[in-house]
């Protein structure tokens, strides 16, 4: 049990969450490092609540046992849970399975001790990875953690790996308890300093890996495609060059010498200024396979990001569509990637906006392992100053069926690749800056384990674990309050920000707060084309950029016409006049006004609900959220007024209800 | 003669500029440090070109003599020039006068040796000061030099005063030669580090003052109004507090102990976050007088900036008008400032836009010494990547008559206060980044000496001094080329940027490049209110903010109505429909299109002219300007296309000439 001090918020593992198990007689059977971790957890829990660790043949209430012979049923991480006669038995083939089983029992709390039929749990996705965009050296613009809203890095400080890794161990425990099993420790934008983590600074990565390992988290490293040049002193990074191939083989062997269970490399290549194979006239399959071959002898995997587009686009050029880029680049490469190469695709075609269609890349490469990348850090969804519970959005993505109702879901399509997310955690006492943003981290892990999980059930799980309502004066008020402020917070955020899937409209650079034209004349390929008559991007095949045709049927047809395109994505796919009538029956312009007034009202109502929960939780946690709500409501009003004013000025159409637009 | 190495551009004092004088017999008569400076200059010039320094009663061609008895005619800085029989005589009462006379002869070059009637020259303004917005410690956002576009600071490096001040001495020489006689060495935004220059770090300022003194430049210091608290350890900075008053008296005495000819303090108070007297319920007269009283025993002056406005304005509030702020704050205080307090007023009411009306503060405080502040550093006028010769704009300001044709000019109204400018100089080899931006620095000095000087004549002076066309293969081509690229460059820049005096439309923060709505929904008070019907700010008394009524007649009447308001200021004073017809006969929208196409064409033409001058100047200077032109033309096209697109989208009115608008 890592000890991190009382000033650090326990997130979803407060001592109270261990009460049910810790007050019982618990027996742990089996060998292995992770079994020892389970044993340590049990000792800690029983020490807190008067239970006992049963070492002899005496009676027990809970049996946690590793049985290697049950491997086929459980795989490397699964387990069976049996509950009968008030006794709980967890059986796992592998140590990691036992750890997951242990945390499952913790999560169930008192309910674990009610009888139920046996259940076998296995993760639907083998890889459940967090990417940390943490810089070793503070970046002059992006800081210690790129797009980080929770303080400094858990891993890096003052230009080096932290000496005290207790927080990292505690973080690993939190992650393991929700299902995460892999983590990359540095920013995908690999700057000069960080490039050396691969070579002469690998011992720092190894120290972090040592802290993560006891909880079954494998360490991955983001590397620069130009590493052979930048740190290797070669004059090329050409993936087909023998010297380059040898260099990478040696680099991989060097890493594995220090980290025997190293997970692999993560690469952002030919993207937003990062080097890549295009410089040598090679394909991204050539690039990915270079690293895959270097990792293969050691059992490692390369995660190759599909986030490749022209970030120096001319806004005057309406024929280029950034949304098309990943599919255009990668779909033709299907079948050309190694088995240990995974193509890591953002869930939407642009960049983690509050509303995007599912990326057409997912499902378009049947012979390629594809991972879906989510963004837990709230770059475009309120930066952990706004409450925005993203589980419903992610659940929608994971349940989406790219080939229609008879085809597989995104969750199923990514079984071989995994689910990946950019972490929202830093060295903030509440881990995620905004305490309620912990739910996003938790939900990511749980959805990676079970992509078809009900986000509403996950909210309950997290609420019960984190706030332990049963231990408070008014469990029902607390449960209802948390549900009220969290459940629909994503749609609330959507309402007061960019409308109908149009995206962006954020302030350039830091991406916080509204600026309708902030990216309109920029090289970033993120436009809305609003004028006095209408708004939106025509991505139809018939008259637009053709992006809609990148989808399989029926989606290519659904999205092709404004008549069938869902309202919430209308402006992503079509340029329509302000008086276009939505399926909802209202016009686009009136929808803009209505949602922006509603969104603010919802944020204000949530703030009020929160104010009424002060007596039911630690004062510091309540105060931190209250402080964030003040900013959220201020910011939401700013969004409302700027968006409404902009479109009133552009359209000349007054609000039908006569509300105040400036 | 300071030696700074051949890599530093000589600006308008190349050796060739000394040829006429340096090839003759020169006699220097008189005593005083500045006379010694003149003597050193003459020794250097004669050493270069074979002239001689006449020490005995022998014949001479040039006599430079100090005659203290001629004080009444010359004052502390004037001189008389006599030219007869090929012999030149400069007579000055004071050493500074002799120095200015010497540089006048240098400026005349060979023409000095043609006969002409005697002339007496005296500066129209006693104070001709540059403000350096240089930070001692590099600011995380603003860098070493706030709004600096010419590299680092001449004065500060690595958090301290530079050890080698040769560049400072060379800078002092350049400044003296064009008439500057005062300089503040640190940013008006006084941060923590810089606050200590007043106290425990005054020796660093003294070292700089020692380097400036031989060329007659007095040193001033920007101070924090909160210095008694920040560095003094007092618990208040209340200007009426006896302890505070005593603290400032001691602080001033301390400075004068190290810098006997110290010029005084410069203060930005209650402005953009800087502390000021408002915090104590005191007026700005109270604040300025506090410092004036501390300086008075030593002959120092406080320059108190009038740049006080609400920088946290709500964009929704149309009743507040930033343009009104300085007049609202300061006009009621007339007569309440000490004799050694100078109110330093920006030339326009907002912030150094390419086109603003003259500030109504100038002329509104007849019993107060008022200095006008210009911005030589091109924050809003191309940041020394664009050619934008500002002398014509400044000349227009200085010739403006706030009370109409029978009243005094701005130049006359500021005789008691002086002309001040924010410097555009850094440690760049060309001093000002863009070599042609040297002209702005030169012209500022010359206009401060003679506010009614013809900017066209100043351009000739600078061209002749800097490029010494007579020494090149094709003097006429060089002269014509320089004139072509510089003379109308201000109006060229105006054409392709924000139209008709509306201002801003720049990218937030760094202020480079277009962003029509960049400040439209911001707290900075800089709006254009463009919508689908029209654009501009109604500042009339009848229907607007009332700003126009801050002017005396006839201007209050002229600006009040769109019928009489000059075209170039129309959108500053009035909100008009896009089809409003200008005095020029064209509509507002067509004017926007026309000027933006013209402005780019003019920039392209200038670039071509410049390309044709390569053989007539040092390659490095030509290359630097050519490199800047590439960026200017790129940026100008971006301005054109963004502005035109924005207004086409807003107005729906196509260009009458069918040119391409995106």
Boltz contact constraints between the chains, C-beta under 6 A:
constraints:
  - contact:
      token1: [A, 316]
      token2: [B, 662]
      max_distance: 6.0
  - contact:
      token1: [A, 517]
      token2: [B, 517]
      max_distance: 6.0
  - contact:
      token1: [A, 521]
      token2: [B, 642]
      max_distance: 6.0
  - contact:
      token1: [A, 531]
      token2: [B, 649]
      max_distance: 6.0
  - contact:
      token1: [A, 532]
      token2: [B, 532]
      max_distance: 6.0
  - contact:
      token1: [A, 532]
      token2: [B, 650]
      max_distance: 6.0
  - contact:
      token1: [A, 532]
      token2: [B, 652]
      max_distance: 6.0
  - contact:
      token1: [A, 642]
      token2: [B, 521]
      max_distance: 6.0
  - contact:
      token1: [A, 649]
      token2: [B, 531]
      max_distance: 6.0
  - contact:
      token1: [A, 650]
      token2: [B, 532]
      max_distance: 6.0
  - contact:
      token1: [A, 652]
      token2: [B, 532]
      max_distance: 6.0
  - contact:
      token1: [A, 662]
      token2: [B, 316]
      max_distance: 6.0
